[in-house]
Amino acid sequence: MSANELARRSGVNCQVITNVLNGVVWADIMTVAELEGALGVMLWPAHVKWEIPEAGDADAASVVLPE
């Protein structure tokens, strides 16, 4: 799929896609979500399984993310 087609399907600006693919910038979380929707694949594996600590949780700094 071309960058132009991905931009059309995802609603993400084509220049942003090109910059991400070329390593010029990191995609923000909304861009990742939009690209995942357009591609039908997870680009950041297991991120939907993360346990989010409650606000003020003293152990929040020790949260271990799954592999």
Secondary structure by P-SEA (a helix, b strand, c coil): ccaaaaaaaccccaaaaaaaaaccccccaaaaaaaaaaaccccccccccbbbbcccccccccccccc
